[in-house]
Amino acid sequence: MARFELKLPKMGESVAEATITSWLKDVGDSVELDEAVVEIATDKVDSEVPSEVEGTLVEILFQKDDVVAVGDTIAIIETEGENDVEEQTATKNEKTVATEEVKEVEKTIEKASEIIATPLAKNSDSGKFYSPLVRNIAQTEGVSMEELETLVGSGKDGRVTKDDILSYLENRGDISNEVEELNPSVVPKHIEKSVSKSVPVSINGEDEVIEMTRMGKLIAKHMVDSVHTSAHVQSFIEVDVTNIVKWRNKVKNEFLQREGEKLTFTPILMQAVASTIKKYPLINIAVDGDTIVKKKNINLGMAAALPDGNLIVPVIKNADQLNLVGMTSAVNDLANRARNNALKPDEIQGGTYTVTNVGSFGSVMGTPIINQPQVAILALGAIRKVPAVIETPEGDFIGIRQKMFVSHSYDHRVVNGALGGMFIKTLKEILESWDVNQDF
């Protein structure tokens, strides 16, 4: 008999840890090769960790809701034969070599563990998540949970990072001195407001209390943080997509037969958005403190609904380099795997601009919230038959046209009204000039 260490695999370039959400096997259960053993969750994606060997699960090293670093051993599987397992273990070790960041986290946690007997809770009363490294630094430096709550994180979904708390500690003395000089009757109110909790809700016996899902809590926090971060401004424009509707109706059957993909309006519109971004690259930026990061790649986020009602935003990388067939394939693939909860962590990261199709629910327009750290998001309204004035050399007349509203939310800190408005005006021109006789 030999013992095989099942480790938390690397799940993406920027993913350093994951949370155990559910064990699919109990101690003593037999495990098949490539059979899922445990479910894990990162910031937005739930995944499964399969076994690389066949054997019996003899030890579970982490429990549900524990946060585990990439490369950590999470379970022990007992197998038959020693040599095979040793070779597999060696191979596994080569594949799961922890990044320098993870090593640094492990060293810091180990050092802090010697000092701290009772670490801070990983979640505050308000639901904010703090990594083991941040919690241990806070405990070592005497930072309370209430004090942590006042920090504005620069990490994903507003999470407080190591750099955030170290920067706070460097300026802590200066901040304390400034507070002492301020009017004491004003400062406590400001601090109290920063850590205030939600207003209590009265509940009677007929009301049902439903706990928010883990993803629901993350999305809620992400949305609130975005509103507090960006100065949201919206521009709206109506687009005549009659030619696009006619063209799609004409080619959709041939497209399906030849390419094996169902052609919807989404990839057509996404391709037009990518083309527009190439004309206005200052929409494809991110804000980093007092600097602007101009993104080289155009990575389109595509908001997709999940079966439980939540939303997720898979990313189409280098969208401007895809033709319509490639865009259709990418859109259909990501949408299907999003609905089946089969997206990889890397596939929801790196977006530079987001598109959400509110028209799929019948909405005419929307005012979407920016997906941080991006600076703009586009909402596509429902396509409707409407009476419209049609201009011709012989004069104007009323006709039935297929039209839709496009809503553009952008961050007024770095995107002014001229850029935000010209962006959707150009998008309108691209869509309305669609050639009904073109091939695909």
C-alpha positions as CSV (number, residue, x, y, z in Angstrom):
1,M,0.0,0.0,0.0
2,A,1.1,3.5,-0.7
3,R,-0.2,7.0,0.2
4,F,-0.9,9.5,-2.5
5,E,-1.2,13.2,-1.6
6,L,-4.1,14.9,-3.3
7,K,-3.1,18.6,-3.7
8,L,-5.1,21.7,-4.6
9,P,-4.1,22.2,-8.3
10,K,-3.1,25.5,-9.9
11,M,-6.3,27.0,-11.3
12,G,-5.1,30.2,-13.0
13,E,-2.4,32.7,-13.1
14,S,-3.9,35.0,-10.5
15,V,-5.6,32.3,-8.3
16,A,-3.6,31.7,-5.1
17,E,-6.2,30.0,-2.9
18,A,-9.7,28.4,-2.9
19,T,-12.4,27.6,-0.5
20,I,-13.6,24.0,0.2
21,T,-17.3,24.0,-0.5
22,S,-18.2,20.3,-0.3
23,W,-16.5,16.9,0.0
24,L,-17.9,14.5,-2.6
25,K,-16.2,11.5,-0.9
26,D,-16.0,10.4,2.8
27,V,-13.1,8.7,4.5
28,G,-13.2,5.1,3.6
29,D,-14.8,5.6,0.2
30,S,-13.2,4.1,-2.9
31,V,-12.0,6.6,-5.5
32,E,-11.7,6.0,-9.2
33,L,-9.1,7.6,-11.5
34,D,-10.3,11.1,-12.6
35,E,-13.3,10.9,-10.2
36,A,-14.2,14.2,-8.5
37,V,-13.3,14.1,-4.8
38,V,-14.0,17.7,-3.6
39,E,-15.8,20.8,-4.8
40,I,-13.9,24.1,-4.4
41,A,-14.7,27.8,-5.1
42,T,-12.6,30.8,-6.1
43,D,-14.0,34.3,-6.3
44,K,-16.7,33.4,-8.9
45,V,-16.2,29.9,-10.2
46,D,-17.0,26.6,-8.6
47,S,-14.8,23.7,-9.7
48,E,-14.1,20.0,-8.8
49,V,-10.8,18.5,-8.0
50,P,-10.4,15.0,-9.5
51,S,-8.3,12.2,-8.2
52,E,-5.2,11.3,-10.2
53,V,-5.0,7.8,-8.8
54,E,-7.4,4.9,-8.0
55,G,-7.6,3.9,-4.4
56,T,-9.3,4.6,-1.0
57,L,-9.7,8.0,0.6
58,V,-8.1,7.6,4.1
59,E,-7.7,11.1,5.3
60,I,-9.3,14.5,4.8
61,L,-7.0,17.4,5.8
62,F,-9.3,20.4,5.3
63,Q,-13.0,20.8,6.2
64,K,-15.9,22.6,4.4
65,D,-15.4,26.4,4.2
66,D,-11.6,26.1,4.9
67,V,-9.4,28.3,2.7
68,V,-6.6,26.4,1.0
69,A,-3.5,27.7,-0.8
70,V,-2.6,26.3,-4.2
71,G,-0.3,23.4,-3.8
72,D,-1.5,22.4,-0.3
73,T,-2.3,18.7,0.3
74,I,-6.0,18.4,0.9
75,A,-6.5,14.7,1.3
76,I,-4.6,11.3,1.4
77,I,-5.6,8.5,-0.9
78,E,-4.3,5.0,-0.3
79,T,-3.4,3.0,-3.4
80,E,-2.1,-0.4,-4.2
81,G,1.6,-0.6,-5.3
82,E,4.4,1.7,-4.3
83,N,6.4,2.4,-7.4
84,D,3.4,3.7,-9.5
85,V,2.3,6.1,-6.8
86,E,5.8,7.4,-6.2
87,E,6.1,8.2,-9.9
88,Q,2.6,9.8,-9.9
89,T,3.5,11.8,-6.8
90,A,6.7,13.0,-8.5
91,T,4.8,14.0,-11.6
92,K,2.1,15.7,-9.5
93,N,4.7,17.7,-7.6
94,E,6.3,18.9,-10.8
95,K,2.9,20.1,-12.1
96,T,1.8,21.8,-8.8
97,V,4.9,23.8,-7.9
98,A,3.6,26.7,-6.0
99,T,4.2,30.2,-7.3
100,E,6.5,32.6,-5.5
101,E,3.4,34.5,-4.2
102,V,2.0,31.3,-2.6
103,K,5.3,30.5,-1.0
104,E,5.5,33.9,0.4
105,V,2.0,33.5,1.8
106,E,2.8,30.2,3.4
107,K,6.0,31.5,5.0
108,T,4.2,34.5,6.4
109,I,1.3,32.5,7.7
110,E,3.7,30.0,9.4
111,K,5.6,32.8,11.0
112,A,2.4,34.6,12.2
113,S,1.0,31.3,13.5
114,E,3.8,31.1,16.0
115,I,2.8,34.5,17.4
116,I,-1.0,34.3,17.2
117,A,-3.0,31.9,19.2
118,T,-6.5,33.1,18.1
119,P,-6.5,34.5,14.6
120,L,-9.3,36.9,13.4
121,A,-12.3,35.3,11.7
122,K,-12.0,35.0,7.9
123,N,-15.3,36.7,7.4
124,S,-16.5,39.9,9.1
125,D,-20.0,40.6,10.3
126,S,-20.7,42.4,7.0
127,G,-19.6,39.4,5.0
128,K,-16.3,40.7,3.8
129,F,-13.7,38.0,3.2
130,Y,-10.1,38.3,4.5
131,S,-7.3,36.0,3.4
132,P,-5.2,34.1,6.1
133,L,-2.2,36.4,5.3
134,V,-4.2,39.6,5.8
135,R,-5.8,38.3,9.0
136,N,-2.5,37.3,10.5
137,I,-0.8,40.6,9.6
138,A,-3.7,42.4,11.2
139,Q,-3.6,40.3,14.3
140,T,0.2,40.7,14.7
141,E,0.0,44.5,14.3
142,G,-3.0,44.8,16.6
143,V,-5.5,45.8,13.9
144,S,-9.1,45.0,14.9
145,M,-11.8,43.6,12.7
146,E,-13.6,46.9,12.9
147,E,-10.5,48.7,11.7
148,L,-10.1,46.2,8.8
149,E,-13.7,47.0,7.8
150,T,-12.7,50.6,7.1
151,L,-10.0,49.6,4.5
152,V,-10.9,49.9,0.8
153,G,-9.3,46.9,-0.9
154,S,-7.6,47.0,-4.3
155,G,-7.9,43.3,-5.0
156,K,-10.5,41.4,-6.9
157,D,-14.1,42.2,-5.8
158,G,-12.7,44.8,-3.4
159,R,-10.7,42.3,-1.4
160,V,-8.1,43.7,1.0
161,T,-4.7,42.5,-0.2
162,K,-1.3,42.3,1.6
163,D,-0.2,45.5,0.0
164,D,-3.4,47.3,1.2
165,I,-2.9,46.4,4.9
166,L,0.9,47.1,4.8
167,S,0.3,50.5,3.2
168,Y,-2.3,51.2,5.9
169,L,0.1,50.2,8.6
170,E,2.8,52.5,7.2
171,N,0.4,55.5,7.3
172,R,-1.3,54.5,10.5
173,G,0.6,56.8,12.7
174,D,0.1,59.8,10.4
175,I,-3.6,59.0,10.2
176,S,-3.9,58.8,14.0
177,N,-2.1,62.2,14.3
178,E,-4.5,63.8,11.8
179,V,-7.5,62.4,13.5
180,E,-6.4,63.9,16.9
181,E,-6.2,67.3,15.3
182,L,-9.7,67.1,13.8
183,N,-12.8,68.0,15.6
184,P,-13.6,65.0,17.9
185,S,-17.3,65.5,17.4
186,V,-17.0,64.9,13.7
187,V,-14.4,62.1,13.4
188,P,-16.3,59.4,15.4
189,K,-19.4,59.9,13.2
190,H,-17.4,59.3,10.1
191,I,-15.7,56.2,11.4
192,E,-19.1,54.9,12.7
193,K,-20.6,55.4,9.3
194,S,-17.8,53.4,7.6
195,V,-18.5,50.4,9.7
196,S,-22.3,50.7,10.1
197,K,-24.3,47.6,9.5
198,S,-27.5,47.2,7.5
199,V,-30.8,48.5,8.8
200,P,-32.6,45.7,10.6
201,V,-35.6,44.3,8.8
202,S,-38.7,43.4,10.7
203,I,-39.8,39.8,10.1
204,N,-43.1,38.2,11.0
205,G,-44.1,34.6,11.2
206,E,-45.3,34.3,7.6
207,D,-42.0,35.6,6.1
208,E,-39.4,33.3,4.7
209,V,-35.8,34.0,5.4
210,I,-33.5,32.9,2.6
211,E,-29.7,33.0,3.1
212,M,-27.8,34.5,0.2
213,T,-25.5,32.1,-1.7
214,R,-21.8,32.6,-1.6
215,M,-21.8,33.8,-5.1
216,G,-24.7,36.1,-4.4
217,K,-22.8,37.7,-1.6
218,L,-19.8,38.3,-3.8
219,I,-21.8,39.8,-6.6
220,A,-23.7,42.1,-4.1
221,K,-20.5,43.3,-2.7
222,H,-18.9,43.7,-6.1
223,M,-21.8,45.8,-7.3
224,V,-21.9,48.1,-4.2
225,D,-18.1,48.6,-4.4
226,S,-18.3,49.5,-8.1
227,V,-21.0,52.2,-7.4
228,H,-18.8,53.6,-4.7
229,T,-15.7,53.5,-6.9
230,S,-16.8,54.8,-10.3
231,A,-18.8,57.9,-11.2
232,H,-21.4,56.2,-13.3
233,V,-22.8,58.1,-16.3
234,Q,-25.1,56.6,-19.0
235,S,-25.6,57.4,-22.7
236,F,-28.4,55.9,-24.8
237,I,-28.9,55.5,-28.5
238,E,-31.4,53.8,-30.7
239,V,-30.1,51.5,-33.5
240,D,-31.9,50.3,-36.6
241,V,-30.9,46.6,-37.0
242,T,-33.4,45.8,-39.7
243,N,-30.7,44.7,-42.1
244,I,-29.1,42.5,-39.5
245,V,-32.4,40.8,-38.7
246,K,-33.0,40.2,-42.4
247,W,-29.5,38.9,-43.0
248,R,-29.6,36.5,-40.0
249,N,-33.0,35.1,-41.0
250,K,-31.6,34.5,-44.5
251,V,-28.3,32.7,-43.5
252,K,-29.0,31.1,-40.1
253,N,-30.0,27.7,-41.4
254,E,-27.0,27.5,-43.8
255,F,-24.8,28.8,-41.0
256,L,-25.9,25.9,-38.7
257,Q,-25.5,23.3,-41.4
258,R,-22.1,24.5,-42.5
259,E,-20.5,25.6,-39.2
260,G,-22.5,23.4,-36.7
261,E,-23.2,26.5,-34.6
262,K,-26.5,28.3,-33.9
263,L,-26.2,31.9,-35.1
264,T,-27.9,34.4,-32.6
265,F,-27.7,38.2,-32.6
266,T,-25.2,38.1,-29.7
267,P,-22.0,37.3,-31.7
268,I,-23.0,39.7,-34.4
269,L,-23.3,42.5,-31.8
270,M,-20.2,41.4,-29.9
271,Q,-18.1,41.6,-33.1
272,A,-19.4,45.1,-33.8
273,V,-18.5,46.1,-30.2
274,A,-14.9,44.8,-30.6
275,S,-14.6,46.7,-33.9
276,T,-15.7,49.9,-32.1
277,I,-13.3,49.5,-29.3
278,K,-10.4,49.3,-31.8
279,K,-11.5,52.8,-33.0
280,Y,-11.7,54.1,-29.4
281,P,-8.9,52.4,-27.4
282,L,-9.4,54.8,-24.5
283,I,-12.5,52.9,-23.6
284,N,-10.4,49.8,-23.2
285,I,-8.6,51.0,-20.0
286,A,-8.5,50.4,-16.3
287,V,-7.8,52.9,-13.4
288,D,-5.0,52.1,-11.1
289,G,-4.9,54.7,-8.4
290,D,-3.9,57.9,-10.1
291,T,-2.8,56.2,-13.3
292,I,-4.6,54.8,-16.3
293,V,-3.7,51.4,-17.7
294,K,-4.3,51.2,-21.5
295,K,-5.0,47.6,-22.3
296,K,-3.4,46.1,-25.4
297,N,-5.8,43.2,-25.8
298,I,-9.5,43.5,-26.3
299,N,-11.1,41.0,-24.0
300,L,-14.9,41.1,-24.0
301,G,-16.8,40.0,-20.9
302,M,-20.2,38.5,-21.7
303,A,-22.6,38.5,-18.8
304,A,-24.5,35.2,-18.7
305,A,-27.3,34.1,-16.4
306,L,-26.8,31.0,-14.2
307,P,-29.6,28.5,-13.4
308,D,-29.8,29.8,-9.8
309,G,-30.4,33.4,-11.0
310,N,-26.9,34.7,-10.4
311,L,-24.8,36.2,-13.2
312,I,-21.3,35.3,-14.3
313,V,-19.1,37.1,-16.8
314,P,-17.0,34.7,-19.0
315,V,-14.4,36.5,-21.1
316,I,-13.7,36.2,-24.9
317,K,-10.0,36.8,-25.2
318,N,-8.7,38.9,-28.1
319,A,-12.2,39.3,-29.4
320,D,-11.2,41.7,-32.2
321,Q,-9.2,38.9,-33.8
322,L,-12.2,36.7,-34.3
323,N,-14.3,36.5,-37.4
324,L,-18.1,35.9,-37.1
325,V,-17.7,32.1,-37.1
326,G,-15.1,32.2,-34.4
327,M,-17.1,34.7,-32.3
328,T,-20.2,32.6,-32.6
329,S,-18.3,29.5,-31.5
330,A,-16.8,31.3,-28.5
331,V,-20.1,32.9,-27.4
332,N,-22.1,29.6,-27.6
333,D,-19.3,27.6,-25.9
334,L,-18.9,30.0,-22.9
335,A,-22.7,30.5,-22.5
336,N,-23.3,26.7,-22.5
337,R,-20.5,26.0,-20.0
338,A,-21.6,28.9,-17.8
339,R,-25.1,27.4,-17.5
340,N,-23.6,24.0,-16.7
341,N,-21.2,25.6,-14.1
342,A,-18.2,24.3,-16.1
343,L,-16.1,27.4,-16.6
344,K,-12.5,27.5,-15.6
345,P,-11.2,30.3,-13.4
346,D,-9.0,31.8,-16.2
347,E,-12.1,32.1,-18.4
348,I,-13.7,34.7,-16.1
349,Q,-10.6,36.8,-15.7
350,G,-8.8,39.5,-17.7
351,G,-11.9,41.2,-19.2
352,T,-11.3,44.8,-20.4
353,Y,-14.9,45.7,-21.5
354,T,-18.2,44.0,-20.7
355,V,-21.4,43.5,-22.7
356,T,-24.7,42.4,-21.1
357,N,-27.8,41.5,-23.1
358,V,-30.7,42.7,-21.1
359,G,-32.9,42.3,-24.2
360,S,-32.9,38.5,-23.7
361,F,-35.3,39.1,-20.8
362,G,-37.5,41.5,-22.8
363,S,-36.0,44.7,-21.3
364,V,-35.9,47.6,-23.7
365,M,-32.9,49.2,-22.1
366,G,-30.9,49.2,-18.9
367,T,-28.3,51.1,-16.8
368,P,-25.7,48.4,-16.0
369,I,-23.1,48.7,-13.2
370,I,-19.5,48.7,-14.4
371,N,-17.5,45.5,-13.8
372,Q,-14.4,46.8,-11.9
373,P,-11.6,47.5,-12.7
374,Q,-13.0,48.2,-16.2
375,V,-14.4,51.7,-17.0
376,A,-17.4,50.9,-19.2
377,I,-20.2,48.4,-19.9
378,L,-22.8,48.1,-22.7
379,A,-26.4,46.9,-22.3
380,L,-28.1,45.6,-25.4
381,G,-31.9,46.1,-25.4
382,A,-34.6,43.9,-27.0
383,I,-35.1,44.1,-30.7
384,R,-38.6,45.4,-31.5
385,K,-40.7,46.2,-34.5
386,V,-41.5,49.9,-34.4
387,P,-43.0,52.5,-36.8
388,A,-40.2,54.8,-38.0
389,V,-39.6,57.6,-40.4
390,I,-37.7,56.4,-43.4
391,E,-35.9,59.0,-45.5
392,T,-35.7,58.5,-49.3
393,P,-34.8,60.7,-52.3
394,E,-38.5,60.8,-53.1
395,G,-39.4,62.0,-49.6
396,D,-40.1,60.6,-46.1
397,F,-42.6,57.9,-45.2
398,I,-43.5,55.7,-42.3
399,G,-42.4,52.1,-42.3
400,I,-42.0,49.2,-39.9
401,R,-38.3,48.8,-38.8
402,Q,-36.5,46.5,-36.3
403,K,-34.9,48.7,-33.7
404,M,-33.1,48.3,-30.4
405,F,-31.7,50.6,-27.7
406,V,-28.1,50.4,-26.6
407,S,-27.2,51.7,-23.1
408,H,-23.6,52.7,-22.3
409,S,-22.5,53.1,-18.7
410,Y,-19.0,54.6,-18.3
411,D,-16.8,55.9,-15.5
412,H,-16.9,59.7,-15.7
413,R,-13.6,59.9,-13.8
414,V,-11.7,58.9,-16.9
415,V,-14.3,58.7,-19.7
416,N,-15.9,62.0,-20.6
417,G,-19.3,62.4,-22.3
418,A,-17.8,63.0,-25.7
419,L,-15.9,59.7,-25.7
420,G,-18.8,57.8,-24.2
421,G,-21.3,59.2,-26.7
422,M,-19.1,58.9,-29.8
423,F,-18.4,55.3,-28.9
424,I,-22.1,54.2,-29.2
425,K,-22.6,56.5,-32.1
426,T,-19.9,54.7,-34.0
427,L,-21.3,51.3,-32.9
428,K,-24.7,52.5,-34.3
429,E,-23.1,53.3,-37.6
430,I,-21.4,49.9,-37.9
431,L,-24.6,48.0,-37.1
432,E,-26.8,50.1,-39.4
433,S,-24.4,49.7,-42.4
434,W,-24.7,45.9,-42.3
435,D,-24.6,44.4,-45.8
436,V,-27.5,42.1,-46.3
437,N,-25.8,40.5,-49.3
438,Q,-22.5,39.6,-47.5
439,D,-21.3,36.0,-46.8
440,F,-20.3,34.8,-43.4
